Amino acid sequence: MNNNTDKVYRVLQSSSPKSSEINTNNKLVNIGKVLKSHGVKGELKLFIANEYKSFFKNIKSLCIDGIEYCIEKARVSDFVYLILNGIDNKNLADSMQDKCVYVSKGVLPELQQYEYYFDDICGSDVYLDDILLGSLIDMGQYGTADVHVVKTTDGKIVRYPFLKKIICSIDVSQKKIVYNKQEFLKVCVEE
């Protein structure tokens, strides 16, 4: 039986980047996505996950499409609105639509025990007890629990809520997540 009742697991991530969108050198972290331009002077409207909004006004620069931009102005509400150095008209802002937004990992808050950045665990091998299920490929945030997506060894897609009751262990350095098979099978959905 899994004995993790005193542990609270949390994965910090924002825009459900696919593994192909994640910066593999681990220096940058995907924190969101440009939704659209806002106004005619080049302001951008971004989706940024709630856990990143609280410190967003302290970020001095970010990367979009591999280019670093200095932040001239930031407004935070339900969304984040930015004016970036060099993006000074609607056409330039429109060209950023649907692009992922990255920041240096060093500007992110220090993780607490049992917290993980999604890019650190994306691509991990997922095991049910000692049997390889597949690889973690995506995550969505839906209210009370994050939903993780695994591509199984036979190519199927399995979704499940990331709940502490199913977790046996997470080893970021080995890219390995082990779940209690009995508990996992109660909550997973196969597509």
C-alpha positions as CSV (number, residue, x, y, z in Angstrom):
1,M,0.0,0.0,0.0
2,N,1.2,3.5,-0.8
3,N,2.1,5.4,2.3
4,N,2.4,9.0,0.9
5,T,-0.5,10.5,2.8
6,D,1.7,13.2,4.4
7,K,3.3,14.3,1.1
8,V,1.8,17.0,-1.1
9,Y,2.9,16.7,-4.7
10,R,2.7,19.7,-7.0
11,V,3.8,20.2,-10.6
12,L,4.4,23.8,-11.7
13,Q,3.8,24.4,-15.4
14,S,1.7,26.7,-17.4
15,S,0.7,26.2,-20.9
16,S,0.9,22.4,-21.3
17,P,4.0,22.4,-23.6
18,K,4.5,19.3,-25.6
19,S,7.9,17.7,-25.1
20,S,9.0,19.1,-28.5
21,E,8.4,22.6,-27.2
22,I,10.5,22.2,-24.0
23,N,14.0,23.7,-24.0
24,T,16.1,20.6,-23.4
25,N,19.2,22.4,-22.0
26,N,17.2,23.1,-18.8
27,K,18.2,26.8,-18.7
28,L,14.8,28.1,-19.8
29,V,11.3,27.1,-18.6
30,N,8.1,27.5,-20.6
31,I,5.8,29.6,-18.4
32,G,3.1,30.4,-20.9
33,K,2.0,31.5,-24.3
34,V,1.3,34.7,-26.3
35,L,-2.5,34.8,-26.9
36,K,-2.6,37.8,-29.2
37,S,-1.7,41.5,-29.6
38,H,-3.5,44.0,-27.4
39,G,-4.0,47.4,-28.9
40,V,-2.0,49.1,-31.7
41,K,1.2,49.9,-29.9
42,G,2.6,46.3,-29.7
43,E,1.3,45.2,-26.3
44,L,1.0,41.4,-25.9
45,K,-1.6,39.5,-24.1
46,L,-0.2,36.3,-22.5
47,F,-1.6,33.3,-20.8
48,I,0.6,32.7,-17.7
49,A,-0.4,30.0,-15.1
50,N,-1.4,31.3,-11.7
51,E,1.7,30.0,-9.9
52,Y,3.9,32.3,-12.1
53,K,1.8,35.5,-12.0
54,S,2.8,36.4,-8.4
55,F,6.4,37.1,-9.3
56,F,5.9,38.1,-13.0
57,K,6.4,41.8,-12.3
58,N,9.9,41.1,-11.1
59,I,11.0,39.4,-14.3
60,K,13.2,41.7,-16.4
61,S,13.4,39.6,-19.6
62,L,12.0,36.6,-21.4
63,C,12.4,34.6,-24.6
64,I,10.0,34.1,-27.4
65,D,10.9,32.2,-30.5
66,G,14.6,31.9,-29.3
67,I,14.9,35.7,-29.0
68,E,15.4,37.5,-25.6
69,Y,13.3,40.6,-25.0
70,C,13.6,43.1,-22.2
71,I,10.3,43.8,-20.5
72,E,9.4,47.5,-20.6
73,K,6.1,47.2,-18.8
74,A,4.0,44.4,-17.3
75,R,0.4,44.4,-16.1
76,V,-1.0,41.4,-14.3
77,S,-4.7,40.5,-14.0
78,D,-6.4,37.4,-15.3
79,F,-3.8,37.6,-18.0
80,V,-0.4,39.2,-18.3
81,Y,0.0,42.2,-20.6
82,L,3.5,43.1,-21.7
83,I,5.3,45.8,-23.6
84,L,8.6,44.3,-24.9
85,N,11.6,46.3,-26.1
86,G,11.6,46.1,-29.9
87,I,7.9,45.1,-30.3
88,D,6.4,48.5,-30.9
89,N,3.5,47.9,-33.3
90,K,0.5,45.7,-33.8
91,N,2.1,43.8,-36.8
92,L,5.1,42.8,-34.7
93,A,2.9,41.8,-31.8
94,D,0.6,39.8,-34.1
95,S,3.6,37.8,-35.3
96,M,4.1,36.6,-31.7
97,Q,0.6,35.0,-31.5
98,D,0.6,31.4,-30.2
99,K,4.4,31.5,-29.4
100,C,5.6,29.9,-26.2
101,V,7.1,32.2,-23.6
102,Y,10.3,31.1,-21.7
103,V,12.1,32.6,-18.7
104,S,15.4,31.7,-17.2
105,K,15.0,28.9,-14.6
106,G,17.0,31.1,-12.2
107,V,14.2,33.7,-11.9
108,L,11.7,31.1,-10.8
109,P,10.9,30.6,-7.2
110,E,12.8,27.8,-5.4
111,L,10.8,24.6,-5.4
112,Q,9.6,23.1,-2.1
113,Q,9.8,19.4,-1.3
114,Y,7.5,17.4,-3.6
115,E,7.2,20.2,-6.1
116,Y,8.4,19.8,-9.7
117,Y,8.6,21.8,-12.9
118,F,6.9,20.0,-15.7
119,D,9.8,20.3,-18.0
120,D,11.9,18.4,-15.4
121,I,9.6,15.4,-15.5
122,C,8.3,15.5,-19.0
123,G,9.7,12.6,-20.9
124,S,10.0,10.6,-17.8
125,D,9.5,6.8,-17.9
126,V,6.3,6.0,-16.1
127,Y,6.0,2.7,-14.2
128,L,3.1,0.9,-12.6
129,D,5.0,-0.7,-9.7
130,D,7.9,-2.4,-11.7
131,I,6.2,-2.5,-15.1
132,L,7.0,0.2,-17.7
133,L,3.8,1.9,-18.9
134,G,5.3,4.5,-21.2
135,S,6.5,8.1,-21.3
136,L,5.0,11.3,-19.8
137,I,4.3,13.6,-22.7
138,D,1.9,16.3,-21.6
139,M,0.0,17.9,-18.8
140,G,-3.2,19.9,-18.4
141,Q,-4.5,21.9,-15.5
142,Y,-8.1,21.3,-14.7
143,G,-9.2,22.7,-11.4
144,T,-8.5,20.4,-8.5
145,A,-5.9,18.2,-10.1
146,D,-3.3,18.4,-12.9
147,V,-4.0,15.7,-15.5
148,H,-0.9,14.0,-16.9
149,V,-0.8,12.2,-20.3
150,V,1.3,9.2,-21.0
151,K,2.0,7.6,-24.3
152,T,2.2,3.9,-23.6
153,T,4.8,1.5,-25.0
154,D,2.1,0.2,-27.4
155,G,1.3,3.8,-28.6
156,K,-1.9,4.4,-26.7
157,I,-2.7,7.5,-24.8
158,V,-3.5,7.3,-21.1
159,R,-4.7,10.3,-19.0
160,Y,-4.8,10.4,-15.2
161,P,-5.0,13.0,-12.4
162,F,-1.7,13.6,-10.7
163,L,-2.8,12.6,-7.2
164,K,-0.5,11.9,-4.2
165,K,-2.4,8.7,-3.4
166,I,-1.1,7.0,-6.6
167,I,2.5,8.2,-6.4
168,C,5.2,5.8,-5.1
169,S,8.2,7.9,-6.2
170,I,9.5,10.6,-8.6
171,D,13.2,10.7,-9.5
172,V,13.9,13.8,-11.6
173,S,17.5,12.9,-12.2
174,Q,16.7,9.5,-13.6
175,K,13.5,10.7,-15.3
176,K,11.5,8.0,-13.6
177,I,8.0,8.1,-12.1
178,V,6.6,5.1,-10.3
179,Y,2.9,4.8,-9.5
180,N,1.0,2.3,-7.3
181,K,-0.6,0.1,-10.0
182,Q,-3.8,-0.7,-8.1
183,E,-4.5,3.0,-7.3
184,F,-3.5,4.2,-10.8
185,L,-5.9,1.8,-12.5
186,K,-8.8,3.3,-10.4
187,V,-8.2,6.8,-11.9
188,C,-6.7,6.4,-15.3
189,V,-8.6,6.9,-18.6
190,E,-7.4,5.2,-21.8
191,E,-8.1,6.9,-25.1
